[in-house]
Amino acid sequence: MAPSTLSRVTQALLAPALALGATVGLASAPAHAAVWHSCDQWGNTGLNGYTLYNNIWGSGAGSQCIWANSGTDWGVWANHPDTGGIKSYPNAKKVINKPIASIGSLTSSYNVTVPSSGAYNTSYDIWDTDYDYEIMLWVNDNGAVGPLGTAQGTVSLGGHTWNVYKGSNGHNEVFSFLRTSDSTSGTVNILPILKWIKDTKGWMGNETIGDVQFGYEITSSAGGLDFRTNSLTVSGG
């Protein structure tokens, strides 16, 4: 990252703590001093039972910094070039570690503020412990982004209506559920979605669900864009 970019982001993160008496004109500035931030490619920390992860994993990525007031109140500033291919998936993760049939309930509520430009999706990324199956739940998206696989129709599950896609990335099966209209806040009942995949469709067995991640799959954010998770809860297990 160029020093000027790092300085800009660091000032945005630290200015509230320094009590400069001036409003910082950047959406990346948290409401109060962030308890943690990182601009490292794989920067991560644990807060309040969640793991936060900067996760800049794609090729051709630019600069990205993550900050957190808590495990459920955090955000990202990202400046990735206007090119194809996913650059990153900054996220917060809650670990479940239970077979689907043994999960009594699994719900999540989210409230986000996302940019009107760029190419990205806001999504849950749910994995089994062997990383054979990936279940993505897109609650909003913008720009030239799309799911893997082929369309499997539309289904209403977990309090939302989704367009469903099934495919593979060469390493694991991917089941993508794209909300039929964008949402920046809501509650998802995740368990019926898992049971539909397992019982109704027979696409997987009684897998042990490991990680429930929530974040932003960013393809491009040229010029620097802010993604904010105002609140997030993952409950049950």
C-alpha positions as CSV (number, residue, x, y, z in Angstrom):
1,M,0.0,0.0,0.0
2,A,1.3,3.5,-0.8
3,P,2.1,5.6,2.2
4,S,-0.4,8.2,1.3
5,T,-3.2,5.7,1.1
6,L,-2.2,4.1,4.5
7,S,-2.0,7.6,6.0
8,R,-5.5,8.3,4.8
9,V,-7.0,5.2,6.2
10,T,-5.1,5.4,9.5
11,Q,-6.3,9.0,10.0
12,A,-9.8,7.9,9.3
13,L,-9.5,5.1,11.9
14,L,-7.7,7.0,14.6
15,A,-9.0,10.6,14.4
16,P,-11.9,10.0,16.8
17,A,-9.5,8.7,19.4
18,L,-7.3,11.7,19.0
19,A,-10.2,14.1,19.6
20,L,-9.1,16.5,16.9
21,G,-12.3,18.4,17.1
22,A,-13.0,18.1,13.4
23,T,-15.3,15.9,11.5
24,V,-13.4,13.3,9.4
25,G,-15.1,13.3,6.0
26,L,-14.7,9.6,5.4
27,A,-17.4,6.9,5.8
28,S,-14.6,4.5,6.9
29,A,-14.3,6.3,10.2
30,P,-16.0,4.3,12.9
31,A,-18.4,5.9,15.3
32,H,-15.8,5.7,18.0
33,A,-12.1,4.6,18.1
34,A,-11.8,1.2,16.6
35,V,-10.5,-1.4,19.0
36,W,-8.7,-3.2,16.1
37,H,-7.7,-2.5,12.5
38,S,-5.4,-4.1,10.0
39,C,-4.3,-3.4,6.4
40,D,-2.5,-6.8,6.2
41,Q,-3.5,-9.2,3.5
42,W,-4.4,-11.9,6.0
43,G,-5.0,-9.7,9.1
44,N,-7.4,-11.3,11.6
45,T,-8.5,-11.2,15.2
46,G,-11.1,-12.6,17.6
47,L,-13.7,-10.3,19.2
48,N,-16.8,-11.2,21.1
49,G,-16.9,-14.8,19.8
50,Y,-16.4,-13.8,16.2
51,T,-13.2,-13.9,14.0
52,L,-12.6,-10.9,11.8
53,Y,-10.6,-11.5,8.7
54,N,-9.3,-9.0,6.1
55,N,-8.8,-11.9,3.6
56,I,-7.4,-10.3,0.4
57,W,-7.1,-13.5,-1.5
58,G,-7.7,-12.8,-5.3
59,S,-5.1,-11.8,-7.9
60,G,-4.7,-8.2,-9.0
61,A,-5.9,-6.8,-5.7
62,G,-5.3,-3.3,-4.6
63,S,-5.4,-1.8,-1.0
64,Q,-7.8,-2.9,1.7
65,C,-8.1,-2.2,5.4
66,I,-10.5,-3.6,8.0
67,W,-11.5,-2.0,11.3
68,A,-13.7,-3.2,14.2
69,N,-15.5,-1.6,17.2
70,S,-16.5,-5.2,18.1
71,G,-17.1,-8.6,16.5
72,T,-20.5,-7.4,15.3
73,D,-19.7,-3.8,14.4
74,W,-17.0,-3.4,11.8
75,G,-16.2,-2.2,8.3
76,V,-13.8,-2.2,5.4
77,W,-12.2,0.4,3.2
78,A,-11.1,-1.2,-0.2
79,N,-9.5,0.2,-3.3
80,H,-9.4,-2.6,-5.8
81,P,-9.0,-1.9,-9.6
82,D,-11.9,-2.0,-12.0
83,T,-10.9,-5.5,-13.4
84,G,-12.6,-8.8,-13.4
85,G,-12.1,-11.5,-10.7
86,I,-12.9,-11.5,-7.0
87,K,-10.2,-9.7,-5.0
88,S,-11.2,-10.2,-1.4
89,Y,-13.8,-11.5,1.0
90,P,-13.4,-9.5,4.3
91,N,-15.7,-11.2,6.8
92,A,-16.7,-12.0,10.3
93,K,-17.0,-15.7,11.2
94,K,-18.9,-17.6,13.8
95,V,-18.0,-21.3,14.3
96,I,-20.9,-23.8,14.7
97,N,-19.3,-27.3,14.5
98,K,-22.5,-29.4,14.5
99,P,-24.1,-31.8,12.0
100,I,-27.1,-30.3,10.3
101,A,-29.5,-32.9,11.9
102,S,-28.2,-31.9,15.4
103,I,-28.7,-28.1,14.9
104,G,-31.7,-26.9,16.8
105,S,-31.8,-23.4,15.3
106,L,-29.5,-21.2,13.3
107,T,-30.4,-17.6,12.5
108,S,-28.6,-14.4,11.6
109,S,-29.5,-10.7,11.5
110,Y,-27.6,-8.1,9.5
111,N,-27.6,-4.4,8.9
112,V,-25.1,-3.0,6.4
113,T,-24.3,0.2,4.6
114,V,-22.8,-0.5,1.1
115,P,-21.7,1.7,-1.8
116,S,-23.7,2.4,-4.9
117,S,-20.7,1.9,-7.1
118,G,-18.2,-0.9,-7.6
119,A,-18.7,-4.6,-8.2
120,Y,-19.4,-6.8,-5.1
121,N,-21.9,-8.9,-3.2
122,T,-22.8,-8.9,0.4
123,S,-23.1,-12.5,1.4
124,Y,-23.0,-15.3,3.9
125,D,-20.5,-18.0,3.2
126,I,-21.3,-21.2,5.0
127,W,-18.9,-24.2,5.0
128,D,-18.9,-27.8,6.2
129,T,-15.8,-28.7,8.4
130,D,-14.2,-30.7,5.5
131,Y,-14.7,-27.8,3.1
132,D,-16.5,-30.0,0.5
133,Y,-19.5,-27.8,0.4
134,E,-20.0,-24.0,0.2
135,I,-23.4,-22.4,0.7
136,M,-23.5,-18.7,-0.3
137,L,-26.5,-16.5,0.6
138,W,-26.3,-13.2,-1.3
139,V,-28.4,-10.5,0.4
140,N,-27.4,-7.7,-2.1
141,D,-25.0,-7.2,-5.0
142,N,-23.9,-4.5,-7.4
143,G,-22.0,-4.3,-10.7
144,A,-20.7,-7.1,-12.9
145,V,-20.8,-10.1,-10.4
146,G,-22.6,-13.4,-10.7
147,P,-22.7,-16.9,-9.1
148,L,-21.0,-20.1,-10.1
149,G,-23.0,-22.9,-11.8
150,T,-26.4,-23.2,-13.4
151,A,-29.8,-21.9,-12.3
152,Q,-31.9,-24.3,-10.3
153,G,-35.1,-22.2,-10.0
154,T,-36.5,-20.0,-7.3
155,V,-37.4,-20.9,-3.7
156,S,-38.7,-19.2,-0.6
157,L,-36.8,-20.2,2.5
158,G,-35.6,-18.7,5.7
159,G,-37.8,-15.6,5.3
160,H,-36.5,-14.6,1.9
161,T,-37.0,-15.6,-1.8
162,W,-33.9,-16.7,-3.6
163,N,-32.7,-17.6,-7.1
164,V,-30.7,-20.8,-6.6
165,Y,-27.5,-21.8,-8.5
166,K,-25.5,-25.1,-8.3
167,G,-21.9,-25.5,-9.5
168,S,-18.3,-26.3,-8.6
169,N,-15.1,-24.3,-8.4
170,G,-13.0,-27.3,-8.9
171,H,-12.3,-27.8,-5.2
172,N,-15.8,-28.0,-3.7
173,E,-19.5,-27.9,-4.5
174,V,-21.0,-24.4,-4.4
175,F,-24.7,-23.7,-3.8
176,S,-25.6,-20.0,-4.2
177,F,-28.8,-18.4,-3.1
178,L,-29.3,-14.9,-4.5
179,R,-32.0,-12.8,-2.9
180,T,-34.4,-11.7,-5.6
181,S,-34.2,-8.1,-4.4
182,D,-31.4,-6.3,-2.7
183,S,-31.6,-5.9,1.1
184,T,-29.4,-4.0,3.5
185,S,-31.0,-5.3,6.7
186,G,-33.0,-8.4,7.7
187,T,-33.0,-11.7,9.4
188,V,-32.2,-15.0,7.7
189,N,-33.3,-18.4,9.2
190,I,-30.4,-20.4,7.9
191,L,-31.4,-23.9,9.1
192,P,-34.3,-24.4,6.7
193,I,-31.9,-23.6,3.8
194,L,-29.4,-26.3,5.0
195,K,-32.2,-28.8,5.4
196,W,-33.6,-28.0,1.9
197,I,-30.2,-28.7,0.4
198,K,-29.8,-31.9,2.4
199,D,-33.3,-33.4,2.6
200,T,-35.3,-31.9,-0.3
201,K,-32.6,-31.8,-2.9
202,G,-30.2,-34.5,-1.7
203,W,-27.2,-32.4,-2.8
204,M,-25.3,-33.2,0.4
205,G,-25.6,-35.5,3.4
206,N,-25.6,-34.7,7.1
207,E,-22.6,-32.5,6.9
208,T,-21.0,-30.9,10.0
209,I,-21.4,-27.2,9.6
210,G,-18.2,-25.4,10.6
211,D,-18.0,-21.7,9.7
212,V,-20.8,-19.2,9.2
213,Q,-19.1,-16.2,7.6
214,F,-20.7,-12.9,6.7
215,G,-18.9,-10.2,4.6
216,Y,-18.3,-8.6,1.2
217,E,-17.0,-10.4,-1.8
218,I,-15.4,-7.5,-3.7
219,T,-14.4,-7.6,-7.4
220,S,-13.8,-3.9,-7.8
221,S,-13.9,-0.7,-5.7
222,A,-11.8,1.7,-7.7
223,G,-11.0,5.0,-6.0
224,G,-11.7,3.5,-2.5
225,L,-15.1,2.5,-1.2
226,D,-16.5,1.8,2.3
227,F,-18.4,-1.2,3.4
228,R,-19.9,-1.1,6.8
229,T,-21.5,-3.8,9.0
230,N,-23.5,-1.8,11.4
231,S,-24.7,-4.9,13.2
232,L,-24.5,-8.6,12.8
233,T,-25.6,-11.5,15.0
234,V,-25.3,-15.3,14.3
235,S,-27.3,-17.3,16.9
236,G,-28.0,-21.0,17.5
237,G,-26.2,-24.2,16.9
